[in-house]
């Protein structure tokens, strides 16, 4: 695996909350890549009744 090889690629991602006239577009058409050795953070509340993935 080369240092520039992409481990994760997300192309043209979108996220909309709600629907219809009250819909809110939070992200539209974004692209992201994670290469080997990159440092990333994942944030958000854990799902109910599941242990944290990192302690």
ChimeraX attribute file (.defattr): number of C-alpha atoms within 10 A of each C-alpha:
attribute: neighborCount
match mode: 1-to-1
recipient: residues
	/A:1	7
	/A:2	7
	/A:3	9
	/A:4	11
	/A:5	12
	/A:6	13
	/A:7	12
	/A:8	11
	/A:9	10
	/A:10	10
	/A:11	11
	/A:12	10
	/A:13	11
	/A:14	12
	/A:15	12
	/A:16	11
	/A:17	11
	/A:18	10
	/A:19	9
	/A:20	7
	/A:21	6
	/A:22	8
	/A:23	10
	/A:24	12
	/A:25	12
	/A:26	9
	/A:27	12
	/A:28	11
	/A:29	9
	/A:30	11
	/A:31	11
	/A:32	10
	/A:33	12
	/A:34	15
	/A:35	14
	/A:36	13
	/A:37	10
	/A:38	11
	/A:39	7
	/A:40	7
	/A:41	4
	/A:42	4
	/A:43	6
	/A:44	5
	/A:45	6
	/A:46	10
	/A:47	8
	/A:48	6
	/A:49	6
	/A:50	7
	/A:51	9
	/A:52	9
	/A:53	6
	/A:54	4
	/A:55	4
